[in-house]
Amino acid sequence: MKLIYVFDAYCGWSYGFARTMADVAHRHPDLPVEVVSGGLFLGGRRVPIRQFGYVQGANAEITRRTGAPFGESYERLIADGEFVMDSEAAACGMAALREVAPDRAVRLAALLQEAFYLDGLSLSEVSTYRVVAQRAGVDGDAVEAALDRVSAADDFRRARELGVTGYPTLLAGLPGERVVTLVAGNASADEVEQRIGALVS
């Protein structure tokens, strides 16, 4: 069995789920984890954040349900409503980080989201990936070089093949290419543990 974690770096609920995902990965170091970027803000959804009137209310609910904090720098970034979230740029960045350190993908995904939701750094800027690489102890030059050759297309295709339309989604990949949904939305690590246990018992 392996775990398949489909998230979007610009998805607040994915950010709220990061702690659970880290706990699950820690509890199951024997289970490989495939991290896949989804495409929440593409095409006509790449618009100034003020057009998503629910953001502040959603963030408050995310904090209430998951404990995930939102930083002052992030609040300043989105305060004028002009910031545009671009999931393609974020997915390319995640692909570059993952290419350089594939065994640390879960941690890198969490650090990427912290860079946005705590530090207010745009996931469309190369400098952001250098910051994340430094925090992860990963070669920043290698990440920047990878950014020139990676694409988000494979991730988006993989998410579609898995039938994932919402984020975060955590799946279990079983023998025979069977895939079972463990989480669609929010869950605690204990809840995920119970669902994994039911599959392996």
C-alpha positions in Angstrom: 0.0 0.0 0.0 1.0 3.6 -0.6 -0.5 6.9 0.3 -1.4 9.4 -2.4 -1.8 13.0 -1.2 -3.5 15.4 -3.6 -3.4 19.0 -2.5 -3.2 22.5 -3.8 -0.6 24.8 -2.3 -3.1 27.7 -2.6 -5.9 25.8 -0.9 -6.5 26.9 2.7 -8.0 23.5 3.7 -4.9 21.8 2.3 -2.9 24.1 4.5 -5.1 23.2 7.5 -4.6 19.5 6.7 -0.8 19.7 6.6 -0.3 18.9 10.3 -2.5 15.8 9.9 -0.6 14.7 6.8 2.7 15.1 8.6 1.5 13.1 11.6 0.2 10.3 9.3 3.5 10.2 7.4 5.4 10.1 10.7 3.3 7.2 12.0 3.8 5.2 8.8 7.4 5.7 7.7 7.1 2.4 5.8 4.4 3.7 3.5 5.6 5.7 0.5 3.7 8.9 -0.1 3.0 10.3 -3.6 2.3 14.0 -3.4 0.3 15.4 -6.3 -0.6 19.0 -7.0 -4.1 19.8 -8.0 -5.3 22.8 -10.0 -7.7 24.9 -7.9 -6.9 28.3 -9.3 -6.6 27.9 -13.1 -8.1 29.6 -16.1 -11.0 31.8 -15.1 -10.3 31.3 -11.4 -6.9 33.1 -11.7 -8.4 36.4 -10.6 -7.7 38.9 -7.9 -8.4 37.4 -4.5 -11.0 40.0 -3.7 -13.3 38.2 -6.1 -13.4 35.3 -3.7 -15.4 37.0 -1.0 -15.4 33.9 1.2 -11.6 33.9 1.9 -11.6 35.6 5.3 -14.5 33.6 6.6 -13.1 30.3 5.3 -9.7 31.1 6.9 -11.3 31.7 10.3 -13.1 28.3 10.0 -9.9 26.6 9.0 -8.2 27.9 12.1 -11.2 26.9 14.3 -11.3 23.4 13.0 -7.6 22.6 12.4 -5.6 25.1 14.6 -3.7 26.3 11.5 -2.6 30.0 12.0 -2.6 32.6 9.3 0.3 35.1 9.5 0.3 38.8 9.5 2.5 38.9 6.4 -0.1 36.8 4.6 -2.9 39.1 5.8 -1.0 42.1 4.5 -0.4 40.4 1.1 -4.1 39.9 0.5 -5.4 43.0 2.2 -5.9 45.1 -0.9 -7.5 42.2 -2.7 -5.2 42.4 -5.7 -3.1 39.2 -5.2 -3.7 36.5 -7.8 -3.4 32.8 -6.8 -2.0 30.8 -9.7 -2.1 27.0 -9.0 0.0 26.3 -12.1 2.9 28.3 -10.8 2.6 26.6 -7.4 2.4 23.2 -8.9 5.5 23.8 -11.0 7.3 24.9 -7.8 6.2 21.9 -5.9 7.3 19.7 -8.8 10.8 21.3 -8.7 11.1 20.8 -4.9 9.9 17.2 -5.3 12.4 16.5 -8.0 15.3 17.6 -5.9 14.1 15.8 -2.7 11.5 13.3 -3.6 11.6 11.5 -0.2 10.7 14.8 1.6 7.7 15.7 -0.5 5.2 15.9 2.4 7.5 18.2 4.4 8.2 20.3 1.3 4.5 20.7 0.6 3.9 21.9 4.2 6.8 24.4 4.0 5.5 25.7 0.7 2.2 26.4 2.2 3.7 28.0 5.2 5.7 30.3 2.9 2.4 31.6 1.6 0.0 31.4 4.6 2.4 32.5 7.2 5.1 34.6 5.4 3.0 36.1 2.6 5.3 35.0 -0.1 4.0 34.5 -3.6 4.2 31.0 -5.0 4.8 32.5 -8.4 8.2 33.9 -7.4 11.5 31.9 -7.8 12.8 33.5 -4.7 10.1 31.8 -2.6 11.4 28.4 -3.7 14.9 29.3 -2.6 13.4 30.2 0.8 11.6 26.9 1.1 14.7 25.0 -0.1 16.8 26.7 2.6 14.3 25.9 5.3 14.2 22.3 4.2 18.0 22.0 3.8 17.7 21.4 0.1 20.0 22.7 -2.6 18.4 26.0 -3.8 20.4 26.1 -7.0 19.1 22.6 -7.9 15.5 23.7 -7.2 15.8 26.8 -9.3 17.3 24.8 -12.2 14.5 22.3 -11.9 12.0 25.1 -12.2 13.2 25.6 -15.8 12.3 22.1 -16.9 9.3 20.9 -14.8 5.6 21.3 -15.7 2.4 21.1 -13.8 0.7 19.1 -16.5 1.7 15.7 -15.2 0.4 16.5 -11.7 -2.9 17.9 -13.0 -3.3 14.8 -15.3 -2.6 12.5 -12.4 -5.2 14.2 -10.2 -7.8 13.9 -12.9 -6.9 10.2 -13.4 -7.5 9.7 -9.7 -10.9 11.3 -9.9 -9.9 14.0 -7.4 -11.9 17.2 -7.7 -11.5 18.7 -4.2 -8.5 19.4 -1.9 -7.1 18.0 0.2 -7.7 14.4 -0.7 -5.8 11.5 0.8 -6.0 8.2 -1.0 -4.6 4.7 -0.4 -3.1 3.0 -3.4 -3.7 -0.8 -3.1 -2.6 -3.8 -5.1 -4.1 -4.1 -8.5 -4.1 -0.4 -9.0 -7.1 -0.1 -6.7 -7.5 3.3 -5.0 -9.5 4.0 -1.9 -10.3 7.5 -0.5 -9.2 7.9 3.1 -9.9 11.7 3.4 -11.8 14.2 1.2 -11.6 17.5 3.1 -10.5 17.5 6.8 -9.7 14.7 9.3 -7.5 14.1 12.3 -4.5 11.8 12.2 -6.4 9.4 14.5 -9.3 9.3 12.0 -6.9 8.6 9.2 -5.2 5.9 11.3 -8.5 4.1 11.8 -9.2 4.1 8.1 -5.8 2.8 7.2 -6.2 0.1 9.9 -9.5 -1.0 8.3 -7.7 -1.5 5.0 -4.8 -3.6 6.4 -6.7 -5.6 8.9 
